[in-house]
C-alpha cells in the first residue's frame, strides 16, 4: 500500500513539473518573440496572448496547466510584496512629485473603473442577444 501512495505522490509531482515546464516554455517563447519586435513590448503580455491562442486553437488544453495555474493565481499576492517593499524604500523619490503621482493614480483608477464597466456592460448586452432577449441580461 505504501508503494501505491508513493507512486501517486511521484506522479503528482511529475504532473506539476510538466505544467511548470509548459508555463516556463510559454514565457521563454514570449521573451524570444519580444526580442524580435522593433518596439518595446512586455513579455508577460505576449505570453498571455500566446497562451490564449494555444487554448483557443485547442493545441493546449486547460488540463495541461490547471493545477499549477490555479496555485499561481491563488498565491499571486506574494509576487507584489517585493515591489511594495521597494516602493516604501524609495518613497523619498516621490516626495517632490507626490501631487503628480497621485493625479496619475487617480486618473488610472477612474479609467480602469470605466473600462471595466464598459467591458461588463458589453458582455451583458452580448449575452442578452445570444439568449434571445435582445437586451442586457438581468437588466
CORGIGI-V433400 format. One line per field, one symbol per residue. psi: psi as a letter, one per 40 degrees, with the letter a starting at -180 (. if undefined). burial: b if it has 24 or more other C-alpha atoms within 12 Angstrom, else e. Layout:
BEGIN
psi=???
burial=???
END
This chain:
BEGIN
psi=dddddddddddddddddddddddddddddddddddeieihhhddddddddddddddefdhidddeddddddddefddddedddddddddfdddedefdddddddddddddddddddddddddddddddddeedeaihe.
burial=eeeeeeeeeeeeeeebeebeebbeebbebbeeeeeeeeeeeebeebbeebbeeeeeeeeeeeebbeebbeeeeeeeeeeeeeeeeeeeeeeeeeeeeeeeeeeeeeeeeeeeeeeeeeeeeeeeeeeeeeeeeeeeeee
END
